[in-house]
Amino acid sequence: MTIAEGLFSEQGFDATSVRDIAKKANVNVAMISYYFGSKDKLLEAIFISHTSTVRLKLEHILMDDSLQPKQKIDVMIDAYVEKAFDRQGFHRIMVREQMLNKDSHITKLLHEMKKRNQQLVKQLITDGQKKGVFKKNIDIPLMMATMVGTTYQLITTQHFYREINDLQDMPDEDFQKLLKKKLTLHLNTLFKAILTYEA
């Protein structure tokens, strides 16, 4: 699946054939058909794998009684940013699919995943509201769109961020660490302002 994900990210889903994937993976085309059935089902398996991990992480954060509500939000942001940077190719596929194939099966799966994840975030925020830590009337879809959109935009245009900040000579590994750190801090500050009475 990793090779297929890489090719879908680089070339686009429609421009990538099962033959391309088989060649790069050094396997028989029939083997892909046997395990996944079709290219669409392969993409679906990639999405399910990724989104299941995100959901499990959110559920774990929600159930962790050792963390205060604001700490849970910070852990959620850390986990999201880490995952987004580790799976940059997946995020490119996700953006492309939502933009180009608005009525596709994958887009519908994405919407269902977003709904489930936002329900978990809503539980987290409701818990914070009951404890008097978070404000009332939080627009959760807009808050989550802020996190997702900011992350997508930064990942997609990171070459511009590097150039505008004169970081062209920084080794890529160091640049990725810096970008993750800055993005995490930025999102933490935004969410603190949106959610708490401290800002």
The 8 nearest C-alpha neighbors of each residue, nearest first, counted from 0:
[[1, 3, 2, 4, 45, 41, 44, 42],
 [2, 0, 4, 3, 5, 45, 6, 24],
 [1, 3, 5, 4, 0, 6, 24, 20],
 [4, 2, 0, 6, 5, 1, 20, 7],
 [3, 5, 1, 7, 2, 6, 0, 8],
 [6, 4, 2, 8, 3, 7, 88, 9],
 [5, 7, 9, 3, 8, 4, 10, 2],
 [8, 6, 11, 12, 4, 10, 5, 9],
 [7, 9, 88, 5, 6, 92, 11, 91],
 [10, 8, 6, 7, 11, 5, 88, 91],
 [11, 9, 7, 6, 14, 8, 15, 12],
 [12, 10, 7, 14, 8, 13, 9, 15],
 [11, 13, 7, 15, 14, 10, 8, 92],
 [14, 12, 15, 11, 16, 7, 10, 38],
 [13, 15, 11, 12, 10, 16, 7, 6],
 [16, 14, 12, 13, 10, 7, 19, 11],
 [15, 17, 19, 18, 14, 20, 13, 38],
 [16, 18, 20, 19, 21, 38, 28, 15],
 [17, 19, 21, 16, 20, 28, 22, 15],
 [20, 18, 16, 22, 17, 21, 23, 15],
 [19, 21, 17, 23, 18, 22, 3, 24],
 [22, 20, 26, 18, 24, 28, 19, 23],
 [21, 23, 25, 19, 20, 24, 18, 26],
 [22, 24, 20, 25, 21, 19, 2, 26],
 [25, 23, 21, 22, 26, 20, 2, 3],
 [24, 26, 22, 23, 21, 27, 20, 28],
 [27, 25, 21, 24, 22, 28, 30, 23],
 [26, 28, 30, 29, 21, 25, 31, 22],
 [29, 27, 21, 30, 31, 18, 26, 32],
 [30, 28, 32, 27, 31, 33, 26, 34],
 [29, 31, 33, 27, 28, 32, 34, 26],
 [32, 30, 34, 33, 29, 28, 35, 36],
 [31, 33, 36, 29, 35, 30, 37, 34],
 [32, 34, 30, 31, 36, 35, 29, 37],
 [35, 33, 31, 32, 36, 30, 41, 29],
 [34, 36, 32, 41, 40, 37, 31, 33],
 [37, 35, 32, 33, 34, 40, 31, 38],
 [38, 36, 40, 39, 32, 35, 41, 31],
 [37, 39, 41, 40, 17, 42, 36, 35],
 [40, 38, 42, 37, 41, 43, 36, 105],
 [39, 41, 43, 37, 42, 38, 35, 44],
 [40, 42, 38, 44, 43, 35, 39, 37],
 [43, 41, 45, 39, 44, 40, 38, 46],
 [42, 44, 40, 46, 41, 45, 47, 39],
 [45, 43, 41, 47, 42, 46, 48, 40],
 [46, 44, 42, 48, 43, 47, 49, 41],
 [47, 45, 43, 49, 44, 48, 50, 42],
 [48, 46, 44, 50, 49, 45, 51, 43],
 [49, 47, 45, 46, 51, 50, 44, 52],
 [50, 48, 46, 52, 47, 51, 45, 53],
 [49, 51, 53, 47, 52, 48, 46, 54],
 [52, 50, 54, 53, 48, 49, 47, 55],
 [51, 53, 55, 50, 49, 54, 56, 48],
 [52, 54, 50, 56, 51, 55, 57, 49],
 [53, 55, 51, 57, 56, 52, 116, 58],
 [56, 54, 58, 52, 57, 53, 59, 51],
 [55, 57, 59, 53, 54, 58, 52, 60],
 [58, 56, 60, 54, 59, 55, 61, 53],
 [57, 59, 55, 61, 56, 60, 54, 62],
 [58, 60, 56, 62, 57, 61, 55, 63],
 [61, 59, 57, 63, 58, 62, 71, 56],
 [60, 62, 58, 59, 63, 123, 57, 71],
 [61, 63, 59, 60, 64, 58, 57, 65],
 [64, 62, 60, 65, 61, 66, 59, 71],
 [65, 63, 66, 62, 67, 61, 60, 68],
 [64, 66, 63, 67, 62, 70, 71, 60],
 [67, 65, 64, 70, 71, 63, 68, 69],
 [66, 68, 70, 69, 71, 65, 64, 127],
 [69, 67, 71, 127, 70, 66, 72, 123],
 [70, 68, 72, 71, 67, 73, 127, 132],
 [71, 69, 73, 67, 72, 68, 66, 74],
 [70, 72, 74, 68, 69, 73, 66, 60],
 [71, 73, 75, 69, 70, 74, 76, 68],
 [72, 74, 70, 76, 75, 71, 77, 187],
 [75, 73, 77, 71, 76, 72, 78, 70],
 [74, 76, 72, 78, 73, 77, 79, 71],
 [75, 77, 79, 73, 74, 78, 80, 72],
 [78, 76, 74, 80, 75, 79, 81, 73],
 [79, 77, 81, 75, 76, 80, 74, 82],
 [78, 80, 76, 82, 81, 77, 83, 75],
 [81, 79, 83, 77, 82, 78, 76, 84],
 [82, 80, 78, 84, 79, 83, 77, 85],
 [81, 83, 85, 79, 80, 84, 86, 78],
 [84, 82, 80, 86, 81, 85, 87, 79],
 [85, 83, 87, 81, 86, 82, 80, 154],
 [84, 86, 82, 83, 87, 81, 80, 88],
 [87, 85, 83, 89, 88, 84, 82, 90],
 [88, 86, 90, 84, 89, 83, 85, 91],
 [89, 87, 8, 91, 90, 86, 5, 92],
 [90, 88, 92, 86, 91, 87, 93, 4],
 [89, 91, 93, 87, 92, 88, 94, 86],
 [90, 92, 88, 94, 89, 93, 8, 95],
 [93, 91, 89, 95, 8, 90, 94, 96],
 [92, 94, 90, 96, 91, 95, 89, 97],
 [95, 93, 91, 97, 96, 92, 90, 98],
 [96, 94, 92, 98, 93, 97, 99, 91],
 [97, 95, 93, 100, 99, 98, 94, 92],
 [96, 98, 94, 101, 95, 106, 100, 99],
 [97, 99, 95, 96, 100, 101, 94, 93],
 [100, 98, 96, 97, 95, 101, 94, 102],
 [99, 101, 96, 103, 102, 97, 98, 106],
 [100, 102, 97, 103, 99, 106, 98, 96],
 [103, 101, 100, 106, 104, 107, 105, 97],
 [104, 102, 106, 100, 105, 101, 107, 96],
 [103, 105, 107, 106, 108, 102, 43, 39],
 [106, 104, 108, 103, 107, 109, 43, 96],
 [107, 105, 109, 103, 108, 104, 97, 101],
 [106, 108, 110, 104, 109, 105, 111, 103],
 [109, 107, 105, 111, 106, 110, 112, 104],
 [110, 108, 106, 112, 107, 111, 113, 105],
 [109, 111, 113, 107, 112, 108, 114, 106],
 [110, 112, 114, 108, 109, 113, 115, 107],
 [111, 113, 109, 115, 110, 114, 116, 108],
 [114, 112, 110, 116, 111, 115, 117, 109],
 [113, 115, 111, 117, 112, 116, 110, 118],
 [116, 114, 118, 112, 113, 117, 111, 119],
 [117, 115, 113, 119, 118, 114, 112, 54],
 [116, 118, 120, 114, 119, 115, 121, 113],
 [119, 117, 121, 115, 116, 120, 114, 122],
 [118, 120, 122, 116, 117, 121, 123, 115],
 [121, 119, 117, 123, 122, 118, 124, 116],
 [120, 122, 118, 124, 119, 123, 117, 125],
 [123, 121, 125, 119, 120, 124, 126, 118],
 [122, 124, 120, 126, 121, 125, 61, 119],
 [123, 125, 127, 121, 126, 122, 128, 120],
 [126, 124, 128, 122, 127, 123, 121, 129],
 [125, 127, 129, 123, 124, 128, 122, 130],
 [128, 126, 124, 130, 68, 132, 133, 125],
 [127, 129, 133, 125, 131, 130, 126, 132],
 [130, 128, 126, 131, 127, 125, 132, 133],
 [129, 131, 127, 128, 132, 126, 133, 68],
 [130, 132, 128, 129, 133, 127, 134, 126],
 [131, 133, 127, 130, 128, 195, 134, 68],
 [134, 132, 128, 195, 194, 127, 131, 135],
 [135, 133, 194, 195, 128, 136, 196, 137],
 [134, 136, 137, 128, 133, 194, 125, 131],
 [137, 135, 138, 134, 139, 194, 133, 128],
 [138, 136, 139, 135, 134, 194, 193, 142],
 [139, 137, 141, 140, 142, 136, 143, 193],
 [138, 140, 142, 141, 137, 143, 121, 117],
 [141, 139, 143, 142, 138, 144, 117, 145],
 [142, 140, 144, 139, 143, 138, 145, 137],
 [141, 143, 139, 145, 144, 140, 138, 146],
 [142, 144, 146, 140, 145, 141, 139, 147],
 [145, 143, 141, 147, 142, 146, 148, 140],
 [146, 144, 142, 143, 148, 147, 149, 141],
 [147, 145, 143, 149, 144, 148, 150, 142],
 [146, 148, 144, 150, 149, 145, 151, 143],
 [149, 147, 151, 145, 150, 144, 146, 152],
 [148, 150, 152, 146, 151, 147, 145, 153],
 [149, 151, 147, 153, 148, 152, 154, 146],
 [152, 150, 148, 154, 153, 149, 155, 147],
 [151, 153, 155, 149, 150, 154, 148, 156],
 [152, 154, 150, 156, 157, 155, 151, 149],
 [155, 153, 157, 151, 152, 156, 150, 87],
 [154, 156, 152, 153, 157, 151, 91, 158],
 [157, 155, 153, 158, 159, 154, 152, 160],
 [156, 158, 160, 154, 159, 153, 155, 161],
 [157, 159, 161, 156, 160, 162, 155, 167],
 [160, 158, 162, 157, 161, 156, 163, 164],
 [161, 159, 157, 163, 162, 158, 164, 156],
 [162, 160, 166, 158, 159, 164, 163, 167],
 [161, 163, 159, 165, 164, 160, 167, 166],
 [164, 162, 160, 165, 161, 159, 166, 158],
 [163, 165, 162, 161, 166, 160, 167, 159],
 [166, 164, 162, 163, 167, 161, 168, 160],
 [165, 167, 161, 169, 168, 164, 162, 174],
 [168, 166, 169, 165, 161, 162, 170, 164],
 [169, 167, 166, 170, 165, 171, 161, 174],
 [168, 170, 166, 167, 174, 171, 173, 172],
 [171, 169, 173, 172, 174, 168, 167, 175],
 [172, 170, 174, 173, 175, 169, 176, 168],
 [171, 173, 175, 174, 170, 176, 169, 177],
 [174, 172, 176, 170, 171, 175, 177, 169],
 [173, 175, 171, 177, 176, 172, 178, 169],
 [174, 176, 178, 172, 177, 173, 171, 179],
 [177, 175, 173, 179, 174, 178, 180, 172],
 [178, 176, 174, 180, 175, 179, 181, 173],
 [177, 179, 175, 181, 180, 176, 182, 174],
 [180, 178, 182, 176, 177, 181, 183, 175],
 [179, 181, 177, 183, 178, 182, 176, 184],
 [182, 180, 178, 184, 183, 179, 185, 177],
 [181, 183, 185, 179, 184, 180, 178, 186],
 [182, 184, 186, 180, 185, 181, 179, 187],
 [183, 185, 187, 181, 182, 186, 188, 180],
 [184, 186, 182, 188, 183, 187, 181, 189],
 [187, 185, 189, 183, 188, 184, 190, 182],
 [186, 188, 184, 190, 185, 189, 191, 183],
 [187, 189, 191, 185, 186, 190, 184, 192],
 [190, 188, 186, 192, 191, 187, 193, 185],
 [189, 191, 193, 187, 192, 188, 194, 186],
 [190, 192, 188, 194, 195, 189, 193, 187],
 [193, 191, 198, 189, 190, 194, 195, 188],
 [194, 192, 190, 191, 189, 195, 137, 142],
 [195, 193, 133, 191, 134, 192, 190, 196],
 [196, 194, 133, 191, 197, 134, 192, 132],
 [195, 197, 198, 134, 133, 194, 132, 192],
 [198, 196, 195, 192, 191, 194, 132, 133],
 [197, 192, 196, 191, 195, 193, 188, 194]]
